[in-house]
C-alpha cells in the first residue's frame, strides 16, 4: 500500500490482504504498524502512482493468463486431432 501510494487504513489493508476486518484488528503487531504509519502518511504529500514493476501482481496475472490461454488452445487442438484420428480409425 505504501509503494502504491494508497492510504493506510485498517479497512484498506484488510481488503488488500483479503482478510476480514475483525482478523486485521486482532493482529496486534499489524495494528501497531498501521497506527504508526498513518500519521507519517498524513504528513507527507501524496506521491504520484508509479508504474508497477514487471514482477507486480497484475503483470504476473497477465503472464499466467496468457500461458493458460496458450495451453487451452494447444489442448483443444490436440483433442480435435485425436477425435479426428479416432473417427478415421472407426470408419476403416
N, C-alpha and C positions, 0 to 999 in steps of 0.2 A: 504494500500500500504506500509505503514511503517512496519507493522508486517510481511508482506511477503518479505520485503527487496527489493521491487520494486522501481525503480527510480520515484521520484515525479515530474511529468510533467503535464502541462495542458491537453495535448492530452491523456496521460495515465489515468488521473483522469476522463476525460470525457468518455473514453471507459469503465473504471471500473464501473462508476456510470450510464452508459448507457444514457448519455445526450449528447446534441450537444456541440461542442467546443464553439460555439457562446454563448450558455447558460452559460457555465462554465466561460467564460471571463466576462460576465455581473454580476456575483455574486461577489461583491467586497470583502466580508468577506472571501470567499473561495480563491479568487485571492490573497489576502494578506497572507493567511495561506500558500499557495503553494510557494509564493515568500519568505516567512520566512523559510520554511522547506528545500528548495533546497540547499542553502549554507551549512546548517547543515549536510545534507546528503553527500555533496561532501567532507566535512572534515572528515567524519567517514569512516573507511574501510568497504567494503561490508560484510554483515553478511550472513552466510550460510542460505539457506532456511530451516526454521524449519518445522517440521511436523505439519499439520493443526490440531487444536484441534477437539475433537469429535463433537463440535457444528459448525464446519466450514460449509460454504455453500455447498461444494462438499459432505460432509457427510450427510447433511440434504437432498440434492437432491437424493443421493443414497438410503437413508431410505425411502423417499417418493416414489421413483420409484419402490422399492421392494414392498411397500404396495399397490401401484396401480396395479402392476402385479398380486399380490395375489387376489385383488378384481376383476380384469378382469377374472382371472381363475375361481373364485367362480361363477361369473356371467355367464360365458359360461357353466359351469356345471349345474347351475340352469335352464338356458334356455333350454339346451338339455333335462333335466329331464322333464320339463314342456311340451316340444314338444312331447316327448315320451308318456306322460300321455294323452295329447290331441289326439294323434293318436290312442291310445288304446281306449279312450272314443268314438271316431267316428266309430270304427270298431265293436262295440258291438251291 
